[in-house]
Amino acid sequence: MKTFIWFTLLYLILANQEISSIQQDKLHPISKIILGLSEVQTKDFNFQQLFVALDELAESFQTRINDENSSYEQDQQSYLSDVQFYENQINDFKNKIAQLEIEIKELGDEGTRLQTFLIEANQDLNDAIKLLAQKEQQINSDNTVFEQQNQEYADTINVLDQAIALLNEIKDEASLIQKKEHIKEVSQNMHKSMKKLSSKRVFYQPLVNVLTQLSQNNYVDQENLNKVINFMNQLRQNLIDAQTSLQNQHESQSKLQQDILSETQAKVSGIQDVLIPLLGTEISIKQSEIRALSSILQDAQSNLADAQDNLVATQNRWIERTSTHNNLLQQYNNELLAIKDAENALKKGGIFRQ
């Protein structure tokens, strides 16, 4: 307040003086005032108080400079701390994003491998189902062939049993005549059986011929008849042995086919009931993990963008703060320089400190 009064007083004094010898438009306001005072010739004006006012004003500006420098240094520390904080955030988010991208890729690769396994499992299942159908069809076909062949053996053995029993009943011409029609019937049945067992035809074709001759003759050659009966018994035993071999072979083959069928059924069940559901579950888990990590990745990317924006905003604010700081210092230094020039102007006017 005191300084303001002093400068107001100086302004009023100068207003009464016609000072025109100096280009005042090029001087600082304070210099203009002091220049006017230097031309005032009065003993009543106390210039020492003016020097005190100038000192106080200079001290005020110096204090402002010191305060501004102190504030600027504090702001700078805060700025550097903020920059370090955001740079650390940016590095952390970048590292997190890189790690998340690696984990997501690994999960994606694992999911792709599982999808490939699932495709292969479905193909294996289809192949196993086809094989199962083929084996079942083969078993059914083998059973049909076996039943047919086994029945052919049984029918042929039955005809031989009838023929042997019939021939054993023929003891003389009278019994032969009595059995002619029966012998003819048995001969026809044996001929039918011969067609089914074509591989055995060489064995019982002569028997058919013998029975045919018997049905046509009226006499009995007992010795030859006994030979025929013995041959029929031998043939009967051969057929029984062949039938037994057929049954044993079918049983062995059936067991082998049934084992393959059971293994194929177990494979189908394992793939269909265990492997495919397990792969589906694992794929679903991987997809859920990818979705979860993708959400985290998206948040990290958003946080990174925010941190980068905050860093840029902080740097821009610091640029503005530095510009304001420099402008203030320039202004305050200009004021101090003006005060110095004012004191020099007083000296030139013959006014000195006491």
Salt bridges, closest charged atoms under 4 A:
ASP55 OD1 - ARG353 NH2 2.62
GLU56 OE2 - LYS2 NZ 3.40
GLU68 OE2 - ARG321 NH1 2.82
GLU68 OE2 - HIS325 ND1 2.86
ASP75 OD2 - ARG321 NE 2.70
ASP109 OD2 - LYS105 NZ 2.97
GLU110 OE1 - ARG113 NH2 2.45
ASP161 OD1 - ARG236 NE 2.24
GLU169 OE1 - LYS179 NZ 2.97
ASP259 OD2 - LYS255 NZ 3.36
GLU335 OE1 - HIS28 NE2 3.40
GLU343 OE2 - ARG353 NE 2.78
